[in-house]
Amino acid sequence: MIRVIVADDQALVRAGFRAILEGQDDLDVVGEAADGAAAIALARELHPDVVLMDIRMPGLDGIEATKRLLRDGDAPRVLMLTTFDLDEYVYEAMKAGASGFLLKDAPRDQLIGAVRTVAAGDALLAPALVRRLIEDFVSRPAPGASPPAELDELTERELEVLTLIARGLANAEIATRLFLSEATVRTHVTHILAKLGLRDRVQAVVLAYESGLVRPGESSE
């Protein structure tokens, strides 16, 4: 059973999400919060697998709440929710450590799938979203800047996989591109995250672009 907390300042929105999620046999909404501070307190008390976190809430907003929550050693996955399709919020959510980003008007099946995806340890990162983010919010490293030392720990194949992750390709697409099995790609991804000390693919994308391994405007072809 996947345990979920819904954090949103609108009671009707929380009720709607609860109704959708609790209609699934494998999902259980264990708590609701009306602001970021309450979400943190509830998460530390109830130990959910996923927190649905609205970005805009009074007091402590969802991004700051996510930053504070993910400082804990055994933190849940965070799926950010917003009505605002603005890149700045997506990028800040990624930087804060969120495992995914979803608009509130997404279809119910997409919401259900998103919760299951992040609970399984994966990340929601659509290629179109990656392209917008890197074009607008990830600047090129300063001249002479060198990649972080951690990248030296990666094999040549792992660097290839990381590059394709950063360009928005899913495991199946990476497998096709590199003539590997999907299981082998998953193994490479696991090794990459472990070597770099990263939580998930979202953090891998941020590191790849900020380190200069991949640069804005480069094609995935």
N, C-alpha and C positions, 0 to 999 in steps of 0.2 A: 504494500500500500504506500502510495506517494503522499506524504504529508505536506500540506500547503498552507501558507498564511497569505491573506490578501490585504495589501496596504493601499488604501485610497481614501481621500478626504470626503468622498461622496458615498453616503450610505446606500443609495440605489445602485451605484456601480458595484460596490462590494457584494450586495445581494445578488446582482446579476451574475457576477463571476462565480459566486458560491453555487448558484443553481446550475450553471453549466458544468462546473467541475464535479460537483457531487452526484451528477447524473452518470458518472463513470465509475465502474466497479473498482478501479485501481487508484482513484483519487479521493482524498479526504481533506476538506478545508478545516483545519484545526483551530484557526483564529483569524480575527480581523483587526486591523489597526487604521486609525484615521489620520495618522501623521507619522513622520519618520522616527521620532523618538519612541512612540508606542510600538512601531514595527520592530525596532531593535530589542526592546524589552521583551516582547512576545517571542521573538525568535530565540532569544537566550533562555527563555523559560520553557518553550515547547519543542525546541529542536526540530523544526520542519526540514524537509528536503529541499523545498523551493519557496521563495518569497516572491509573490507578484507585487512589484514595487512601482507605484505611480511616481513619476518624476516631480510633478508640481503638487506639493502639499504644503500647508501652512506650517510655520515653525521650521522644523528640520525637513528639508526637501529630500526626495528620493535618492538623489545622487550622493549627497553627504551621508545619508543614512546607510547607503550601500558601502561607502568607504569605511565607515566605522564598524559596520557589521562584519565585513570581510577581514577585519584585523584579527578577529577571533580565530583560534586554531581550527575549530570544527564548525566552520560557518556553512550555512546553506547556500545553494545556488540562487542567484537573483535574476529574475526576468523582469526587465524594465517595461513599464506601460506608460503610454502618453497619447494624448489626442493631437499632439503637435508633431508633424512630420518635418522636424527641423534638425539638420545635420549636427548642429552644435550640441544638442542634447544626446544624440546617439554617440558622438565621440566622447563626451564627458562620461556617459554611462559605461562605455568600454574601458576608459581609463580608470574608472572607479572599481572595475573588476566584475561588472555584470556579465552574465553568461549569454544574454540575449536581449533583444529589443523588439517590442511589439506594439503596434498601434491599437488603441482601444476598439477601433471599428473593424478589427480583423475578424474573419469568419470564425464561428464557434469551433469548428474542427481544427482551425489553425491554432487557436488558443490552447485547446486540449493537447494537440501535438507538440506545441512549444513547451508546455509544462513537462511532458514526458521526455522531450529531448534534453532539456537542461538537467532534469533529475537523473538522467542516464550518464551525465558527465560530458555531454556534447554541447555545442554552442550554436546559436542561431545567427548565421552570418551570410546573408544573401550577397551574391556577387555585385548586384547593382548598388547595394548599400556600401560595400567596400569601396567601389569606384568613387562614389560621392564623397566619402570620408577622406580618402587619400588626396583627392583633388583639392578639397577645401580646407582641411584641417591638419594635415601632416606635412610639415615643411621639410625640405631637403636638409640633410645635415650640413653644418658649416664646412667650408673648404678645409681639407686636411683632416676632418674628423674620421676616426677609425671605428669599425664595428666593435661592439662590446666583446670582451675576452671570452665570454661564454660561448659565442658562436664558434670559437676555435675547437670546442669540444665536439662539434657535430661532424659527422662523416660527410663526404661529398654528396652521397645519396640523400642524407637527412637535410642538407642545405637545399637540395633540389625540391624536396617535399615541402619544406618550410616556405620556400619561394612561391610555390603553387598554392599553398594554403593562403598566403598573404594576398594572392591575386584572386581569391574568392572561389577556388575550385573545391568541390566536395571530394571525399575519398574515392568514390567511383570514377570521377573524372581524372583524378591524379593517377589512379591505377591504369587507366586507358592511355594517358599521356606518357607514362614511364614504362609501359608494358610490364606491369606488376599485377599481382593479385590484390584485391581489396583488403584481404587479411594482412598482407605484407605492408600495405600502406598504413593500416591501423597500427601495426607494430612500430613502424617508423614514427608515427605521430606520438605514440606513447613515449618513445625514447626521447624525442625532441622536447616534449614538455618536461620530462624528468630532468634532462640535462640542463635545461634553461631555468628550471625552478618555476615553471609557469603553471597556472591553474587550468587553462583550457585554450582552445583555438583563438578565442578573442584576444587574449593577452599575447599570443604568438603573432597575430597580425600586427598589433600595435608595435611590438618589439621589432618586427621585420622592417616596417616602414620607418620607424624612428631611428633605427640603427643604420639605415641606408642600404640594407640588403636588397630591398625592392624600392623603387622610386616612383613617385606619382607620374602617371602618364605612360608607364611601360605596359606593353601589351602582354596578355597571358598566352598569346599565340606562340 
